[in-house]
Amino acid sequence: MKVQPIKSIRLMLGATQVEVAEALDCTQESVSRYERGATVPPDRVPMVIAFAQGRGVRLTFGMVYGVEPLPMVRRETVLGVTL
């Protein structure tokens, strides 16, 4: 099964579904649906981008919708931890 971009973004950021839901002002169940293939509503995409930006990662609409590649990010850089 193809990993949906929102799940890839969440994992790249080291975030839980609950953290993403809080950032998107939606439920964890909605995040789960997005990860299983439901389209992220356009009004939520700026929230995804802002959430990522807050963790030091630059995203675009195309990245959220899976038409552009996600940036290569080292997790410890995003979380501010050096291993």
Stockholm file with secondary structure:
# STOCKHOLM 1.0

chainA/1-83         MKVQPIKSIRLMLGATQVEVAEALDCTQESVSRYERGATVPPDRVPMVIAFAQGRGVRLTFGMVYGVEPLPMVRRETVLGVTL
#=GR chainA/1-83 SS CCCCHHHHHHHHHTCCHHHHHHHHTSCHHHHHHHHTTCCCCTTTHHHHHHHHHHTTCCCCHHHHTTSSCCCCCCHHHHTTCCC
#=GC SS_cons        CCCCHHHHHHHHHTCCHHHHHHHHTSCHHHHHHHHTTCCCCTTTHHHHHHHHHHTTCCCCHHHHTTSSCCCCCCHHHHTTCCC
//
